[in-house]
């Protein structure tokens, strides 16, 4: 029985791969004079926290001050892109209806994201996330936990809504996120695929229970989970 839904955000609730790639390409060229490759995006950016990515490109440990400054610069580029394209800045198709169904059935909801608090606040403001989620329960990147593929972000999200792993479903889109979900040993793992983005190859041996490209597909089976 599944009684809790835990979502990664970027690429899972909001198909933003295009926004992320443009923002990261611009940021990395400005700061490191490098051209980001697709392989690097998938391996060192998607699903990772900013410290891991910045240290990969800088090739050294960065200070808290450097982390804060680089994060603010990169996220401003990203947020400005989102606001400049309102027709593309929205939740994945079917997700609002799915979240409403979960609420009606008493299913717990939470988010586990590699984004920092400022980014989470941006999404809450512009995508009306407070309708379904409590921002103070969200497991976000406060630099106190290792990033994915470690399971810690998910485990904290589960604890924050007083749930247990074996009755949780995790929704993810990246390899590092699927690895983290596997390590969290939850009841169900759902891979969310953006039909407009390049499909990332999932390594053999990782458990995936369902694949969806929108939330209409899973809404039909919601009553079977609880």
Sine and cosine of phi, psi and omega as CSV:
sin_phi,cos_phi,sin_psi,cos_psi,sin_omega,cos_omega
0.00,0.00,0.79,-0.61,0.04,-1.00
-0.99,-0.17,0.84,-0.54,0.00,-1.00
-0.81,-0.58,0.13,0.99,-0.02,-1.00
-0.57,-0.82,0.71,-0.70,0.04,-1.00
-0.89,-0.45,0.85,-0.53,0.02,-1.00
-0.90,-0.43,0.81,-0.58,-0.08,-1.00
-0.91,-0.42,0.74,-0.67,0.40,-0.92
-0.92,0.40,0.31,-0.95,-0.02,-1.00
-0.98,-0.21,-0.94,0.34,-0.12,-0.99
-0.89,0.45,0.82,-0.58,0.00,-1.00
0.99,0.12,-0.07,1.00,-0.03,-1.00
-0.86,-0.51,-0.74,0.67,0.08,-1.00
-0.99,-0.14,-0.43,0.90,0.00,-1.00
-0.68,-0.73,0.89,-0.46,0.01,-1.00
-0.97,0.24,1.00,-0.06,-0.13,-0.99
-0.87,-0.50,0.31,0.95,-0.04,-1.00
-0.82,0.57,-0.64,0.77,0.01,-1.00
-0.89,0.46,-0.71,0.71,0.04,-1.00
-0.88,0.47,-0.71,0.70,-0.04,-1.00
-0.89,0.46,-0.70,0.72,-0.03,-1.00
-0.90,0.44,-0.68,0.74,0.02,-1.00
-0.90,0.45,-0.72,0.70,-0.03,-1.00
-0.89,0.45,-0.72,0.69,-0.01,-1.00
-0.92,0.38,-0.64,0.77,0.03,-1.00
-0.86,0.50,-0.71,0.71,0.00,-1.00
-0.90,0.43,-0.73,0.69,-0.02,-1.00
-0.89,0.46,-0.73,0.68,-0.06,-1.00
-0.92,0.39,-0.58,0.82,0.06,-1.00
-0.93,0.38,-0.67,0.74,-0.02,-1.00
-0.91,0.41,-0.62,0.79,-0.15,-0.99
-0.98,-0.19,-0.52,0.85,-0.07,-1.00
-0.84,-0.54,-0.05,1.00,0.00,-1.00
0.82,0.57,0.65,0.76,0.03,-1.00
-0.82,-0.58,0.46,-0.89,0.08,-1.00
-0.99,-0.17,0.87,-0.49,-0.01,-1.00
-0.94,0.34,0.74,-0.68,0.07,-1.00
-1.00,-0.09,0.27,-0.96,0.05,-1.00
-0.89,0.46,-0.64,0.77,0.03,-1.00
-0.87,0.49,-0.70,0.71,0.00,-1.00
-0.90,0.43,-0.63,0.78,0.02,-1.00
-0.87,0.49,-0.71,0.70,-0.04,-1.00
-0.94,0.34,-0.62,0.79,-0.11,-0.99
-1.00,0.04,-0.59,0.81,-0.16,-0.99
-0.89,-0.45,-0.02,1.00,-0.02,-1.00
-0.81,-0.58,-0.82,0.58,-0.07,-1.00
-0.87,0.50,0.87,-0.50,0.04,-1.00
0.99,0.13,-0.14,0.99,-0.04,-1.00
-1.00,-0.04,0.37,-0.93,0.11,-0.99
-1.00,0.10,0.30,-0.96,-0.12,-0.99
-0.89,0.46,-0.60,0.80,-0.01,-1.00
-0.85,0.53,-0.72,0.69,0.00,-1.00
-0.85,0.53,-0.69,0.73,-0.04,-1.00
-0.93,0.36,-0.73,0.68,-0.01,-1.00
-0.88,0.48,-0.64,0.77,-0.02,-1.00
-0.95,0.31,-0.48,0.88,0.09,-1.00
-0.89,0.45,-0.71,0.70,-0.05,-1.00
-0.98,0.18,-0.52,0.85,0.00,-1.00
-0.99,0.14,-0.33,0.94,0.01,-1.00
0.91,0.41,0.38,0.92,0.09,-1.00
-0.39,-0.92,0.29,-0.96,0.06,-1.00
-0.92,0.39,0.67,-0.74,-0.01,-1.00
-0.96,-0.27,0.42,-0.91,0.01,-1.00
-0.99,0.17,0.23,-0.97,0.06,-1.00
-0.88,0.48,-0.62,0.79,0.00,-1.00
-0.90,0.43,-0.69,0.73,0.03,-1.00
-0.90,0.44,-0.67,0.74,0.02,-1.00
-0.86,0.51,-0.73,0.68,-0.02,-1.00
-0.89,0.45,-0.69,0.72,-0.05,-1.00
-0.93,0.37,-0.71,0.71,-0.01,-1.00
-0.93,0.37,-0.63,0.78,0.04,-1.00
-0.88,0.48,-0.73,0.68,-0.02,-1.00
-0.88,0.48,-0.67,0.74,-0.01,-1.00
-0.91,0.42,-0.74,0.67,-0.02,-1.00
-0.90,0.43,-0.69,0.72,-0.06,-1.00
-0.93,0.36,-0.49,0.87,0.07,-1.00
-0.91,0.41,-0.67,0.75,0.06,-1.00
-0.86,0.52,-0.74,0.67,-0.04,-1.00
-0.89,0.45,-0.76,0.65,-0.05,-1.00
-0.90,0.43,-0.63,0.78,0.04,-1.00
-0.89,0.46,-0.62,0.78,0.05,-1.00
-0.89,0.45,-0.71,0.71,0.01,-1.00
-0.85,0.53,-0.74,0.67,-0.06,-1.00
-0.94,0.35,-0.40,0.92,-0.01,-1.00
-0.98,0.20,-0.22,0.98,-0.03,-1.00
-0.76,-0.65,0.93,0.36,-0.08,-1.00
-0.87,0.50,-0.47,0.88,-0.01,-1.00
-0.92,0.38,-0.37,0.93,-0.01,-1.00
-0.96,-0.26,-0.14,0.99,-0.08,-1.00
-0.99,-0.11,1.00,0.09,-0.05,-1.00
-0.38,-0.93,0.28,-0.96,0.03,-1.00
-0.93,0.37,0.40,-0.91,0.01,-1.00
-0.85,0.52,0.58,-0.81,-0.03,-1.00
-0.80,0.61,0.74,-0.67,0.05,-1.00
1.00,0.07,-0.22,0.98,-0.08,-1.00
-0.91,0.41,-0.71,0.70,0.03,-1.00
-0.84,0.55,-0.68,0.74,0.02,-1.00
-0.90,0.44,-0.66,0.75,0.01,-1.00
-0.89,0.46,-0.70,0.72,0.01,-1.00
-0.91,0.42,-0.62,0.78,0.07,-1.00
-0.87,0.48,-0.68,0.73,0.02,-1.00
-0.88,0.47,-0.67,0.74,0.03,-1.00
-0.86,0.50,-0.70,0.71,0.01,-1.00
-0.88,0.47,-0.68,0.73,-0.01,-1.00
-0.88,0.47,-0.53,0.85,-0.04,-1.00
-1.00,-0.04,0.08,1.00,0.05,-1.00
0.97,0.26,0.35,0.94,0.02,-1.00
-0.99,0.17,0.73,-0.69,0.00,-1.00
-0.96,0.27,0.54,-0.84,-0.05,-1.00
-0.75,-0.66,0.64,-0.77,0.12,-0.99
-0.37,-0.93,0.19,-0.98,-0.03,-1.00
-0.83,-0.55,0.64,-0.77,0.12,-0.99
-0.79,-0.61,0.95,-0.32,-0.15,-0.99
-0.74,-0.67,0.52,-0.85,0.07,-1.00
-0.98,0.19,-0.04,1.00,0.02,-1.00
-0.96,0.28,0.49,-0.87,0.06,-1.00
-0.98,0.18,0.17,-0.99,-0.07,-1.00
-0.84,0.55,-0.67,0.74,-0.04,-1.00
-0.87,0.49,-0.63,0.78,0.02,-1.00
-0.93,0.36,-0.66,0.75,0.03,-1.00
-0.88,0.47,-0.67,0.74,0.04,-1.00
-0.88,0.47,-0.61,0.79,0.05,-1.00
-0.87,0.49,-0.72,0.69,0.00,-1.00
-0.93,0.38,-0.65,0.76,0.04,-1.00
-0.87,0.50,-0.65,0.76,-0.04,-1.00
-0.93,0.37,-0.73,0.68,-0.16,-0.99
-1.00,-0.04,-0.29,0.96,-0.02,-1.00
-0.89,-0.45,0.19,0.98,0.13,-0.99
0.85,0.53,0.64,0.77,-0.08,-1.00
-0.94,0.34,-0.38,0.93,0.01,-1.00
-0.90,0.44,-0.25,0.97,0.08,-1.00
-0.88,0.47,-0.47,0.88,-0.08,-1.00
-0.82,-0.58,-0.40,0.91,-0.15,-0.99
-0.82,-0.57,0.48,-0.87,0.12,-0.99
-0.99,-0.16,0.90,-0.43,-0.08,-1.00
-0.87,0.49,-0.47,0.88,-0.01,-1.00
-0.97,0.25,-0.20,0.98,0.07,-1.00
-0.99,-0.11,-0.23,0.97,-0.05,-1.00
-0.90,0.44,0.70,-0.72,0.10,-0.99
-1.00,0.00,0.96,-0.27,-0.07,-1.00
-0.85,-0.52,0.03,-1.00,-0.06,-1.00
-0.99,0.11,1.00,-0.08,0.08,-1.00
-0.96,-0.28,0.26,0.97,0.08,-1.00
0.94,0.34,0.21,0.98,0.00,-1.00
-0.99,-0.13,-0.22,0.98,-0.06,-1.00
-0.81,-0.59,0.47,-0.89,0.12,-0.99
-0.92,0.40,0.52,-0.85,0.02,-1.00
-0.98,0.21,0.14,-0.99,0.10,-1.00
-0.88,0.48,0.62,-0.78,0.38,0.92
-1.00,0.05,0.07,1.00,0.14,-0.99
-0.89,0.45,0.56,-0.83,-0.09,-1.00
-1.00,0.09,-0.01,1.00,-0.18,-0.98
-0.84,0.54,-0.64,0.77,-0.02,-1.00
-0.88,0.48,-0.68,0.74,0.02,-1.00
-0.93,0.36,-0.66,0.75,-0.03,-1.00
-0.90,0.44,-0.61,0.79,0.05,-1.00
-0.93,0.36,-0.63,0.77,0.04,-1.00
-0.87,0.49,-0.63,0.77,0.02,-1.00
-0.92,0.39,-0.72,0.69,0.01,-1.00
-0.89,0.46,-0.62,0.78,-0.06,-1.00
-0.90,0.44,-0.39,0.92,0.05,-1.00
-0.94,-0.34,0.29,0.96,0.07,-1.00
0.82,0.58,0.73,0.68,0.03,-1.00
-0.95,-0.32,0.07,-1.00,0.07,-1.00
-0.84,-0.54,0.49,-0.87,-0.14,-0.99
-0.86,0.51,-0.67,0.74,-0.16,-0.99
-0.94,0.34,-0.24,0.97,0.05,-1.00
-0.92,-0.40,0.35,0.94,0.03,-1.00
-0.97,-0.25,0.55,-0.83,0.22,-0.98
-0.93,-0.36,0.69,-0.72,0.06,-1.00
-0.92,-0.38,0.72,-0.69,0.02,-1.00
-0.95,-0.32,0.84,-0.54,-0.07,-1.00
-0.62,-0.79,0.30,-0.95,0.02,-1.00
-0.79,-0.61,-0.32,0.95,-0.10,-0.99
-0.96,-0.27,0.34,-0.94,0.05,-1.00
-0.87,0.49,-0.72,0.69,-0.01,-1.00
-0.88,0.47,-0.58,0.81,0.03,-1.00
-0.93,0.36,-0.66,0.75,0.04,-1.00
-0.91,0.42,-0.62,0.79,0.07,-1.00
-0.88,0.47,-0.68,0.73,0.02,-1.00
-0.90,0.43,-0.65,0.76,0.01,-1.00
-0.90,0.43,-0.63,0.77,0.07,-1.00
-0.89,0.46,-0.68,0.73,-0.03,-1.00
-0.94,0.34,-0.42,0.91,0.05,-1.00
-0.96,0.26,-0.28,0.96,0.07,-1.00
0.84,0.55,0.80,0.59,-0.01,-1.00
-1.00,-0.01,0.10,-1.00,-0.09,-1.00
-0.95,0.32,-0.53,0.85,-0.04,-1.00
-0.48,-0.88,0.60,-0.80,0.03,-1.00
-0.81,-0.58,0.83,-0.56,-0.04,-1.00
-0.90,-0.43,0.83,-0.55,0.08,-1.00
-1.00,-0.01,0.84,-0.55,0.02,-1.00
-0.97,-0.23,0.85,-0.52,-0.07,-1.00
-0.92,-0.40,0.80,-0.60,0.08,-1.00
-0.97,0.22,0.90,-0.44,-0.06,-1.00
-0.91,0.42,-0.27,0.96,-0.01,-1.00
-0.99,-0.14,-0.09,1.00,-0.05,-1.00
-0.97,-0.26,0.34,-0.94,0.06,-1.00
-0.91,0.41,0.76,-0.65,-0.02,-1.00
-0.96,0.26,0.81,-0.58,0.00,-1.00
-1.00,0.10,0.74,-0.68,0.00,-1.00
-0.95,0.32,0.82,-0.57,0.02,-1.00
-1.00,0.01,0.82,-0.58,-0.02,-1.00
-0.85,0.52,0.53,-0.85,0.06,-1.00
-0.87,0.50,0.54,-0.84,0.07,-1.00
1.00,-0.09,-0.18,0.98,0.04,-1.00
-1.00,0.03,0.72,-0.70,-0.01,-1.00
-0.99,0.17,0.76,-0.65,0.16,-0.99
-0.71,-0.70,0.83,-0.56,-0.07,-1.00
-1.00,-0.04,-0.51,0.86,0.04,-1.00
-0.57,-0.82,0.46,-0.89,0.16,-0.99
-0.83,-0.56,0.75,-0.66,0.03,-1.00
-0.70,-0.72,0.39,-0.92,0.11,-0.99
-0.88,-0.48,-0.13,0.99,0.17,-0.98
-0.41,-0.91,0.20,-0.98,-0.11,-0.99
-1.00,-0.02,-0.02,1.00,0.15,-0.99
-0.92,0.40,-0.57,0.82,-0.04,-1.00
-0.89,0.46,-0.67,0.75,-0.06,-1.00
-1.00,0.06,-0.39,0.92,0.02,-1.00
-0.86,0.51,-0.55,0.83,-0.04,-1.00
-0.91,0.42,-0.41,0.91,-0.06,-1.00
-0.95,-0.32,0.16,0.99,-0.07,-1.00
-0.85,0.53,-0.68,0.74,-0.06,-1.00
-0.93,0.38,-0.31,0.95,0.05,-1.00
-0.98,0.22,-0.31,0.95,-0.04,-1.00
-1.00,0.08,-0.33,0.94,-0.11,-0.99
-0.74,-0.67,0.00,0.00,0.00,0.00
